[in-house]
């Protein structure tokens, strides 16, 4: 059975996926940027957050002209 991306990241970083995500969000700020940094899709980050018990919310902000 292939090793999961979560297990690979935890092994590589020596931290739990929750700690990895917390650190990545502190640096990169958004799911999209965290996903790029970790080599996964934004939807994967969203799924991991839900599995970890986080409530994922979206914010829509109108651009100023």
N, C-alpha and C positions, 0 to 999 in steps of 0.2 A: 504494500500500500504506500503510495507516495506521501511524503511529508508535506504538511500544509504550509501555506505562506506564513500564517501566524507563527507556527512552530519554527520555521526558518528565521523569521525576524527576531523572535525571542532568543533563539540560539546565537544568532549573529550579534545582537546587541547586549545580551546578558541581562535582559529585563523582561518583565511581563508585557504583553501587548498593550495593556492599559497604560502602563508607564511610558511606553514608546509613543503611543498616541498623544498622551498629555504633553510630553516633551515636543513632539512634532507640531502640535497645535500652538504651543507657546512660541515656536519659531516661525511657522508658516501661516498660521491664522485661519485658513479655510480648508474645507474638505478637499477641494480640488488641488490645492498646493501640497497638502499633506500626502495625497494620493500620488502625485508626481514624485515627491521625495522618496516615497516608500516603494515605488514601482508597481502600483496597483491602480485600479480605477476608483473614481469618486464613489461609485455605487458600492464598491467593496468596503470603503471606509465607513459609509453610512450603515451598511449591514453589520460591520464589526461593532460600531457604536451602539446599535440597537441590541445586539447580542450581549454587550457588556452592561446593559441596563440604562443607557443614556437616552434621553428624549431628544430626538433630532428635530430642530426647528429651522424653518427657512425665513429669511428676512428679505423683503423686497424694498428697495430704495430707489426712488425716482432720481435720475441723473439731473443735475442742474444744467441749464442751457448754456 
